[in-house]
Amino acid sequence: MGVKVGIPEALLYHEFGSLWLNFFQNIGVPVALSGKTNKQILDRGMSLAIDESCIPLKVYLGHVESLLTTCSHIFVPRIAQYYPDNHLCAKLAGLPDIVQNTFRLANEKLLSPNIENSSTATIAKAVHTICRPLGLSDFTGYQAYRQAVKQWKNTIPIQSVHPAKAKIAIIGHSYIIKDVFFNSDIENFFKSQEVELIISSDLPNKRLYEEAKAFQQDIYWQLSMKIAGAARYFCGQEDIAGVIIVSSFGCGPDSLVNEYLEHHIFKPSNKPHMVLTIDEHTGNAGLITRVEAFWDMVARRLKLEGKLPADGLS
């Protein structure tokens, strides 16, 4: 088998995927992606993970398994922190260990750079961890990384230009709200209602962290800070008619942060909001029923405020 690096399209791929792809392209290493999440990947992940695992981790293991037979190496970074004073969930910091123990992978098959922070020393060590098994020089890898970062930072989110009755914001971890398997039904419903969806991952990270500074003493987890920043930002925008938080069952940080946001942001703002908690047993019909009920409530409120005509109700 020739050299080919497999990258699971799950978890932090939805944060850094384009950066990773640019890096491997710049060093001339072929990459295979696992593809979008589907029922088969979810089912395999459920059979591989322990019951207490959250659904994003189960999905990730399903993605990894789909790459094992066609790739010489699997890219599973260990990311504990990349923003000062906050840390990532333990499942992300321990992801290479989980993958290696689950599939009994040899050390040389796993590319698992360790990201503890964004310092130059950390990046240099991470580049070495990737390049050594691939037979590439650290200098080549570091130059490729710097170029990839420039390409990544120049990526501009695509903004909607379609007219809409109203705007609804969706907040959640990127590996949930950007995974079409979890979010496509919600998106399709609001499209059918001519409602524009604004997702938190479309906002610049700088803006999210600035908004989240108000909660820095209370929230430890980095991705939870982004959710709190998005909630605060959207609740301060008059053109946002309502906010939906999509959360995964079994996520420890979410279970605490969602209650925190309810008390400190949503109730004071009086912004219509709803928390959707999903797991592997969540049915599409029940999910859409809740979304429809939420939109009915928001639409009636907009009608009373004169922001939606009478025939705008669904």
Disulfide bonds with the S-S distance in Angstrom:
none
